[in-house]
Amino acid sequence: MTLPNYATIAVELHGEHVLIARLNRPEVLNAINTQMGHDLLALWTWLTVDAGPVRCVVLTGAGDRGFCAGGDLKERNGMSNEAWRLQHELFERGAVALWDCPVPVIAAVNGAAFGGGLETALSCDFIYAATHARFALTEVRLGIMPGAGGTQTLPRAVGVRRAKELIYAARPFSAEEAKRWGMVNELCAPADLMARALATAQAIAENAPMSIRQVKRAMRYGAEMDLASAYRFEIEAYGRLVTSEDRIEGVTAFNEKRKANFKGH
């Protein structure tokens, strides 16, 4: 397939079904400027509308110093109120597009993830982090506040009281703390991070893609419902798989004692 071309994000296929997406402004710790806002929105929209063979994404940062430093404050210096509002609207659209992306996205945090960088990682399905990674939501030091979901996603990851402490005090925290609090799934030596994330992405990609997408929908929206409603949502998602070719292939492969060859149909 022909991959899209972005000015600030480098994309490449790893094998047939895994996409590596690298935030690609390493000279500024991959800070998010307006162009990257456009590129992120375009990336998540593409994966939602027609991902082609892509079944899992690993999102990381270019270079060896950081995942993403957050919003580009040099670009924002002197920005008018209207320009700031328009830029933030773009960032908001990108955040929602990532939440709604049906393809699983693993964040491979290879260094600093501050502000919007941490919010982006938190909006992924789960996080693997290098042992030296650092995290923070420091917006209150700038007279603003988290605005790409951080006041919602961080409490869901580490608990409300801890999230209040971290955001109110603008306190950086370590990868080890993030792992201990449940925000990060796994810590990796820096040299091993991408290999570990890609191995998990490959394992996801080998499963039935329609099943993965329906599971993601059920978990994404069910988490906001009461248990009975969420279960009904799950059953609706389940029902869409019964007539799929992949369901037939999965059961047939099990009985024939072979690996299933899922097509996403």
TIZA-769867 format. One record per residue (C-alpha): chain; residue in one letter; x negated, y negated, z negated; residue number from 1. Coordinates in steps of 0.05 Angstrom, whole numbers, plus 32768, in hexadecimal, padded with zeros to 4 digits. Layout:
BEGIN
- A A X Y Z NUM
...
END
This chain:
BEGIN
- A M 8000 8000 8000 1
- A T 7FEC 7FB7 8009 2
- A L 7FE6 7F95 7FC6 3
- A P 7FFB 7F4D 7FBA 4
- A N 7FC4 7F19 7FB7 5
- A Y 7FC2 7EE9 7F7C 6
- A A 7F95 7EAD 7F6F 7
- A T 7F8B 7EBC 7F25 8
- A I 7F9B 7F06 7F1D 9
- A A 7F71 7F3E 7F3C 10
- A V 7F9A 7F7D 7F4B 11
- A E 7F82 7FC1 7F60 12
- A L 7F9D 8008 7F63 13
- A H 7F7E 803C 7F36 14
- A G 7F90 807D 7F58 15
- A E 7FD4 807F 7F7A 16
- A H 8004 8066 7F44 17
- A V 7FDE 803B 7F11 18
- A L 7FD3 7FF0 7F1C 19
- A I 7F9C 7FC9 7EF9 20
- A A 7FAC 7F7F 7EF2 21
- A R 7F74 7F52 7ED8 22
- A L 7F80 7F0B 7EC2 23
- A N 7F49 7EED 7EEB 24
- A R 7F30 7EAA 7ED0 25
- A P 7EF6 7EC4 7EA6 26
- A E 7ED2 7E81 7EA5 27
- A V 7F0A 7E67 7E77 28
- A L 7F19 7EA8 7E52 29
- A N 7F51 7EB5 7E84 30
- A A 7F7A 7E7A 7E6A 31
- A I 7FBF 7E74 7E89 32
- A N 7FC4 7E37 7EB7 33
- A T 7FFF 7E26 7EE4 34
- A Q 7FE5 7E51 7F1D 35
- A M 7FDE 7E8D 7EEF 36
- A G 8025 7E80 7ED8 37
- A H 803D 7E85 7F20 38
- A D 8012 7EC3 7F2B 39
- A L 802B 7EE7 7EED 40
- A L 8073 7ED9 7EFF 41
- A A 8067 7EF2 7F45 42
- A L 8044 7F31 7F2B 43
- A W 807C 7F46 7EFC 44
- A T 80B1 7F34 7F30 45
- A W 808F 7F5F 7F65 46
- A L 808B 7F9A 7F35 47
- A T 80D4 7F92 7F25 48
- A V 80EE 7F8A 7F6C 49
- A D 80C2 7FBD 7F90 50
- A A 8087 7FDC 7F6C 51
- A G 807B 800F 7FA3 52
- A P 8051 8048 7F88 53
- A V 803D 8022 7F49 54
- A R 8056 8047 7F0B 55
- A C 802C 8027 7ED4 56
- A V 8003 7FE7 7ECB 57
- A V 7FC6 7FD9 7EA1 58
- A L 7FC0 7F8E 7E93 59
- A T 7F7C 7F75 7E7D 60
- A G 7F4E 7F39 7E82 61
- A A 7F14 7F2E 7EB1 62
- A G 7ECF 7F28 7E91 63
- A D 7EB7 7F43 7E4F 64
- A R 7EC9 7F09 7E20 65
- A G 7F13 7F04 7E1F 66
- A F 7F58 7F1E 7E33 67
- A C 7F79 7ED9 7E35 68
- A A 7F6D 7E9A 7E0E 69
- A G 7FB5 7E82 7E17 70
- A G 7FCC 7E43 7E3B 71
- A D 7F96 7E1B 7E60 72
- A L 7F90 7DDD 7E33 73
- A K 7F61 7DBA 7E63 74
- A E 7F97 7DBC 7E98 75
- A R 7FCA 7DA5 7E65 76
- A N 7FA0 7D6A 7E4C 77
- A G 7FC5 7D2B 7E5E 78
- A M 7FFE 7D51 7E7E 79
- A S 8040 7D2A 7E7E 80
- A N 807B 7D43 7E57 81
- A E 80A0 7D55 7E97 82
- A A 8064 7D7B 7EB4 83
- A W 805C 7DA0 7E72 84
- A R 80A6 7DB3 7E72 85
- A L 80A4 7DCC 7EB9 86
- A Q 8065 7DF5 7EAC 87
- A H 8083 7E14 7E6E 88
- A E 80C2 7E26 7E94 89
- A L 8095 7E4D 7EC3 90
- A F 8073 7E70 7E88 91
- A E 80B8 7E81 7E6B 92
- A R 80CF 7EA1 7EAC 93
- A G 808F 7ECA 7EAD 94
- A A 8099 7EE2 7E66 95
- A V 80E0 7EFA 7E74 96
- A A 80C9 7F1B 7EB5 97
- A L 8095 7F43 7E8E 98
- A W 80C8 7F58 7E5A 99
- A D 80F7 7F6F 7E91 100
- A C 80C3 7F91 7EBD 101
- A P 80DA 7FDA 7EC5 102
- A V 8092 7FF3 7ECF 103
- A P 806D 8002 7E8E 104
- A V 8035 7FD0 7E80 105
- A I 7FFB 7FE1 7E51 106
- A A 7FD3 7FA6 7E37 107
- A A 7F88 7FB7 7E33 108
- A V 7F70 7F7D 7E07 109
- A N 7F25 7F77 7E14 110
- A G 7F17 7F3A 7DE9 111
- A A 7F39 7EFC 7DCF 112
- A A 7F85 7EF9 7DD7 113
- A F 7F9C 7EB6 7DBD 114
- A G 7FDD 7E8F 7DC6 115
- A G 7FFF 7EA2 7E07 116
- A G 7FCB 7ED9 7E10 117
- A L 7FE3 7EFC 7DD1 118
- A E 802B 7EF0 7DE5 119
- A T 801D 7F10 7E28 120
- A A 7FFE 7F4D 7E07 121
- A L 8039 7F52 7DD6 122
- A S 8069 7F51 7E11 123
- A C 8048 7F8F 7E2F 124
- A D 8062 7FD4 7E1C 125
- A F 8027 7FE0 7DED 126
- A I 7FE0 7FCA 7DE1 127
- A Y 7F9C 7FEB 7DE0 128
- A A 7F65 7FBD 7DC7 129
- A A 7F1A 7FBB 7DC6 130
- A T 7EFD 7FBD 7D7F 131
- A H 7EE3 7F76 7D85 132
- A A 7F25 7F58 7D9D 133
- A R 7F42 7F1D 7D76 134
- A F 7F89 7F05 7D75 135
- A A 7FAC 7EC5 7D60 136
- A L 7FE9 7E99 7D6B 137
- A T 7FCD 7E54 7D5B 138
- A E 7FFF 7E27 7D7E 139
- A V 8013 7E02 7D3F 140
- A R 7FCD 7DE4 7D3D 141
- A L 7FDE 7DC2 7D7F 142
- A G 8021 7DA6 7D6B 143
- A I 8048 7DDA 7D91 144
- A M 805E 7E22 7D81 145
- A P 805C 7E66 7DA2 146
- A G 8089 7E60 7DDF 147
- A A 807F 7EA1 7E06 148
- A G 80A3 7ECD 7DD5 149
- A G 8070 7ECE 7D9D 150
- A T 80A1 7EBD 7D65 151
- A Q 80CA 7EF9 7D7A 152
- A T 8098 7F2D 7D91 153
- A L 8064 7F25 7D5A 154
- A P 8098 7F30 7D21 155
- A R 80B1 7F6E 7D45 156
- A A 8069 7F88 7D49 157
- A V 804E 7F77 7D04 158
- A G 808B 7F65 7CDA 159
- A V 80AC 7F23 7CCD 160
- A R 8086 7F0E 7C8E 161
- A R 8042 7F1D 7CAB 162
- A A 8053 7EFA 7CEC 163
- A K 8069 7EBC 7CC6 164
- A E 8025 7EBB 7CA2 165
- A L 7FFE 7EC3 7CE3 166
- A I 8026 7E8F 7D0A 167
- A Y 802E 7E5B 7CD2 168
- A A 7FE5 7E5E 7CBF 169
- A A 7FCD 7E67 7D07 170
- A R 7FA0 7E9E 7CEC 171
- A P 7F77 7EC8 7D1B 172
- A F 7F76 7F12 7D0D 173
- A S 7F4A 7F4C 7D22 174
- A A 7F57 7F89 7D4D 175
- A E 7F51 7FB4 7D0F 176
- A E 7F88 7F8C 7CEC 177
- A A 7FB4 7F8F 7D2A 178
- A K 7FAC 7FDB 7D2B 179
- A R 7FBA 7FE2 7CE1 180
- A W 7FF9 7FB8 7CE7 181
- A G 8013 7FDF 7D23 182
- A M 800B 7FAA 7D58 183
- A V 7FD4 7FCF 7D7D 184
- A N 7FDC 8019 7D8E 185
- A E 7F93 802A 7D93 186
- A L 7F4E 800B 7D8A 187
- A C 7F17 801B 7DBC 188
- A A 7ECE 800D 7DC3 189
- A P 7EC9 7FD5 7DF7 190
- A A 7EA8 8004 7E2A 191
- A D 7EE1 8036 7E21 192
- A L 7F1D 8008 7E22 193
- A M 7F30 800B 7E6B 194
- A A 7F23 8055 7E71 195
- A R 7F51 8063 7E36 196
- A A 7F88 8034 7E50 197
- A L 7F83 8052 7E95 198
- A A 7F87 8099 7E7B 199
- A T 7FC8 8088 7E58 200
- A A 7FE2 8063 7E95 201
- A Q 7FD3 80A0 7EBF 202
- A A 7FF8 80CD 7E8F 203
- A I 8034 809F 7E93 204
- A A 8030 809D 7EDF 205
- A E 8031 80E9 7EE4 206
- A N 8076 80EC 7EC3 207
- A A 80B7 80E0 7EE8 208
- A P 80B8 8095 7EF9 209
- A M 8104 808F 7EF6 210
- A S 8103 80AE 7EB1 211
- A I 80CE 807E 7E99 212
- A R 80F4 8042 7EB3 213
- A Q 8135 8059 7E92 214
- A V 8111 8066 7E50 215
- A K 80F3 8021 7E53 216
- A R 8138 8001 7E60 217
- A A 8158 8028 7E27 218
- A M 8121 8015 7DF5 219
- A R 811D 7FCC 7E0D 220
- A Y 8166 7FBD 7E07 221
- A G 8179 7FF1 7DD3 222
- A A 814B 7FD0 7DA0 223
- A E 8179 7F93 7DA0 224
- A M 81B9 7FBC 7D94 225
- A D 81D8 7FE1 7D5A 226
- A L 81C9 802B 7D5A 227
- A A 820B 8043 7D77 228
- A S 8209 8011 7DB0 229
- A A 81C1 8021 7DBE 230
- A Y 81D0 806B 7DC2 231
- A R 8208 805E 7DF3 232
- A F 81D6 8035 7E1C 233
- A E 81A6 8070 7E1A 234
- A I 81DB 80A0 7E32 235
- A E 81EB 8072 7E6D 236
- A A 81A1 8071 7E7F 237
- A Y 819D 80BC 7E78 238
- A G 81D9 80C6 7EA5 239
- A R 81B6 80A3 7EDF 240
- A L 817F 80D8 7EDF 241
- A V 81AC 8116 7EE4 242
- A T 81B6 8110 7F2F 243
- A S 816E 80FC 7F3F 244
- A E 8140 8126 7F6A 245
- A D 810A 811F 7F34 246
- A R 8137 8140 7F01 247
- A I 813F 817C 7F2F 248
- A E 80F5 817D 7F3E 249
- A G 80E2 817A 7EF4 250
- A V 810E 81B5 7EE0 251
- A T 80F9 81DD 7F1D 252
- A A 80AF 81D0 7F10 253
- A F 80B7 81E6 7EC7 254
- A N 80D7 8227 7EDC 255
- A E 80A4 8233 7F13 256
- A K 806C 8224 7EE1 257
- A R 804D 81ED 7F0B 258
- A K 8040 81A3 7F05 259
- A A 807B 8179 7F1C 260
- A N 8073 814D 7F59 261
- A F 809E 8111 7F49 262
- A K 80B2 80E1 7F81 263
- A G 80DB 80AE 7F5B 264
- A H 811D 80C2 7F7B 265
END
